[in-house]
Amino acid sequence: MTVEQKPDFKIPDVEKPLQELSAFIASNPDPRELKRAVAVRMVLSGIETMKIRVILGVSKAFISKWKVRFIFEGVEGLKLGYQGSKSLLNPQEREDIIEWLRSKDYWSLEELNNYILEKYNVQFKSAKSYYNLFKEAGISWKKSQKINPKCHPDEVKKRREEIQDLLANNKEDIEAGKIVVYMIDECHLLWGDACGYVWGNTKKRIEIPITNEREKPTYYGALNFPTKQFHVEAYDSGNSENTVRFLKSLQSQNPGSRILVIWDGASYHKSKVVREFLSETNKELPASEWKIHCENFAPNEPNQNPVEDVWLQAKNFVRKYWDLCRNFKIVKWLFVLATHGQKFNLPKINWYKAGCYS
């Protein structure tokens, strides 16, 4: 006969806590206290966290936070204004938290709050106490930025130096106007680009009447490297045929001059249609005499191109005058007004000026 072995741990009794929660919920507490209590009750009842998040519209951190508070403090810990039984960390606990913060690149205030609450049963009354911990750990408030994981900084640096050398080696012809250097990029303009943050009445929505969100013209922009003047043209889309049209337009504006184009590696920049156009234009000429010579920026890093900053300035200009945008025609007019024929003395232009190029 097999003797049944008793487990060496005690299964926690949740019946009493559930009764306590039920009584608190029935007392008709503040809606915020009620949501906390219901979330904890659902957890103790064995309902999955994901289901609780969907039903109550709360985060995983919210559920975890109030579950821990209830375990340590009971119903009192769920009430508004309750600060817990402890208010301070001892020096060693504080040092441990700072080391924990330093082990990661970034955190949120909510994560720090939950960590201290769960591990030390401490919740500060003021957010400043948490900010002080961040400061001691060398962590500051920063805006996150997008980055392409395929981008290689060494490759970007190398390519930038190659472009610098190319421009420096042709400095005399560039300054004489024999070679015109353009940095080129394309931009899609949407109705939504007129929407941004503005100061307005707290109780009143700021609305822009958008009638056709599908309209999306593509603007080809060319920044003249020596003069810093910007040329822009609108097309129905960015493709091989429109790329050729834009290159022909630049040619017509610079009769007798060779054109050096610096742009990204978009598929239609190197398409068969564009290659055939360049081949026909340059014919049998040696590379040093090509009428249109194209160079690429390093791949996977659009921020190399100063034209990106032109587009950003133009869209910010449109947003600034959002109240004038009664139709999309005005949006387009404002966009062109902010770009075409304007001069842009952008810091990124200096990236490509070698020591011998002024």
Secondary structure, DSSP 8 states (H G I E B T S, - for coil): -------SS-----HHHHHHHHHHHHT---HHHHHHHHHHHHHHTT--HHHHHHHHT--HHHHHHHHHHHHHHGGGGGSTT---S-----HHHHHHHHHHHHTSS---HHHHHHHHHHHH----SSHHHHHHHHHHTT----------TT--HHHHHHHHHHHHHHHHHTHHHHHTTSEEEEEEEEEE--GGGG-------TTS------S-TT---EEEEEEETTT-BEEEEEESS-SHHHHHHHHHHHHHHSTT-EEEEEE---GGGSSHHHHHHHHHHHTT--GGG-SEEEEE--TT-GGG-THHHHHHHHHHHHHHTGGG-SSHHHHHHHHHHTTTT-B---GGGGGG--TT--
